[in-house]
Every structure is written in structure tokens, then in C-alpha cells.
């Protein structure tokens, strides 16, 4: 695969933050401006941001209100959730989308400043935590979490990726405050630091790990799904806005559900649309947002996600980023329930697609992917069509996390060829299965062919 220079990767994900912008929705005249804060490059939020905007569904829903107002949507793009929260508590953003840890900070800041906000829907989630990954440079000798002791690790403090780092280190018996030197950096800065060698590892959220791996600028050290704790992104709305404009919020949530259905029904085309809007490689977008991507999209606020949110509070408290957060009062599903009607119960009960069917190849020049029953079958196809592959995806044999086949750690166990995101999980499998051994991707292709 062709790779781009690191500088290009960094520039690629710099925020396209809207300047100025109208204030929150008001009654001035007959025109009402609805301000939506989103993160175009955080592709786990596309159904409430990038994809939704490109499809125009929200504007169509607003046009259908016929309530005497003319509606205008002011889309404001940010790199992280923190500035969205700042603008929401200042009354300048009505609806925003962000990750689970930033959502808790959003709840805490809103309550603290007397500008309460509420979680009103979910965008994308992974019930095991696979959306966050710790990566190292391609030539790094680090092979496990234990190797991070005393090392510099870049992350964005208060983000879901920081939560993954903290929990992973704790489980490995490493004090996250003293056992490593943590660098609090924006994702783009951290990616640059990794390339320059000024940090040893980078813990980040979608889509940074996949992007850097795809471009040959990083390799996975730790798959967040090993924690087996849900992680997700969601939509938050100001309480005063929701009460004043319930029909507008419901219109947004209807549009989000439409965008979700579009993504699920047309995963390749949706990935291409997001890629075009963001400048991200479509192959990376599909890794997360594809038919069997790392992220599952569904606006329903599932009980497992609310429970995970409650568990996240202790991590933020220990980092002194928040005090107690009343998660139950923060979660408000009344608007999405009303917006989706009887369909809400079906979405709430839906489960993610099975990882076993996630072996996919995206051939060059094709608008469809090809599915395979096993990683070995996929490798056989790749070996026979080496110059005709745009991307090949395989699920981690332990966690189910999707990864690029040529970036995975491969294990041969008899006739079986098993892919893993990170070396530590591959070694754990080898240790538990006599005769199994780690092999190169080239050897895996040869065995499959």
C-alpha cells in the first residue's frame, strides 16, 4: 500500500473549525439557527456529523416541520469534544457529539455552570472497547504493556483513549501516574511526536490508530477490546434548547437514524462519502464504519453503554477532571424514543454483527467487498490477486476487533491461520496452544496459497 508522509497525515486531521458562527437557536424573526458541533475526523460520530451533513437529512427534516420558522443549520467542526462542551456551556452550540469520557465532562461542566446538558442518543459503539488502540512506531521493540514502564506515552487526557490507557496499565500492574511519562497532546500532535521519536507510544481513539497503521507509520501494541468494556460516542444536547425546541431535536434524531440506516445499508458508499468529506482514506473509514467495522452504529442508548458510562466516572475522578457525575440524570432518552417511535425498541434489542463473518476484501475498482468464511480463505484470495486488492480486513481471533490483514500479527496453528491486532494477544494464544507459532504476513500468504 502507498503511504503518505507523516506531515501529510498530521495535516490531514487538523480541525476544520468553523469560525464565528451564529449563536444558539433563538426566536429572532422567522429564522432559527440550529448550531451543531461535530468532529469530522472522529468517524465514530459520522451519523450525527460528517455523513449526516453530507446527506442533508437534518435540513430535510427541519423543512418538513412547517411550523412557521425558516431553519438554518450551522455546522461547526472540531478536533475533540472539549471545545464543543465549552461552546455548549456558553450557549453557542445546541447539539454536539463526542466520546464517552468527554460526554461525562460535558455533563459535569454543564451542571457546574448551571447549563445542564443531556445524552440524547448514541452514534457508534464497540461493546468490548475496540475503538481505542495503543500504537508504537513501526520499528519499535516494544511488544507488550509491560514494555511501557518508564516510557513516554502520548494521549489526550480526558478522552476515551486516555481511559483505555489508564485501565490497561492498571490491569498490567503499572501505575498510570508514575509508571509512565504521560504526554497530554492533541491526536495530531501525538502522531507527529510518534513519528519524530519524541514519544514511545500513542494511545488514541478512532480513526488515528487505523490511519497511522494503514500509512505504515505505526503498529498496534494494545487492542482496547482486551479490556472488554464498552466504549462509545454519543449526542449531547443543551437542556434549555431541548425544552424550547423539542421538535427540532427530534428532527435531528430522526435524521441521525436515517443516516445510521444509510451507513448500515450502504457501508462502502458511506465510507466513500466520509472519506471525501474528511480527506481520510476510505479504506481506513471502512475499517471502523464498514459492514463488520470496529464500530457498530445505532442511536439507541443501550443499558450496557449507560453502565459503562457509570464505570468511567471513577477514572475521570482519579484524574481530577470531574467530581461525581449523576449519569442517570444526564441520560435522557425521551427525545430519541419519541423520534423513532416503535422502531426504538427494535434498535435497542439489536446486537452487533458476528465477528466470524468479518473477513472481507475490498477489490480495486469495486463498489462492493467480498466476504470469506475464514482468514485462511481471505489470504488465499489475496495471494491470488496481489495487485488487485484495495484493502483486506480480518477480525482478531481473540477480541474480534477488525484490522488490516497486512498489519495483523499472524499465528499458524496447524492448518489454521489466525490474525491478531497486537503482539501480546498473539503470544498469549501461542503460549496456550502447543505447536502454534507467530509467522510473518508473507508466510501466512504462502501457507494460504
Secondary structure, DSSP 8 states (H G I E B T S, - for coil): -----HHHHHHHTS-----S---S---STTEEEEEEEE-TT-GGGGGGTHHHHHHTHHHHHHHT--SS-EEEEEEEE-SSSHHHHHHHHTT--SEEEEEHHHHHHHHHHHHHTT--EEEEEEEEEETT-TTEEEEE-TT----SGGGGTT-EEEE-TTSHHHHHHHHHHHHTT--TTTTSEEEE--HHHHHHHHHHTS-SEEEEETTHHHHHHHTTS-EEEEEGGGG---EEEEEEEEHHHHHH-HHHHHHHHHHHHHHHHHHHHSHHHHHHHHHHHH---HHHHHHHHSTT-S-EE--S--HHHHHHHHHHHHHHHHTTS-S---HHHHB--HHHHHHHTTHHHHHHH-----GGG-EEEEETT-SSEEEESSHHHHHHHHHHTGGGEEEEEEE-TTT--EEEGGGSEEEEETTEEEEESSHHHHHHHHHHSTT-EEE-HHHHHHHH-
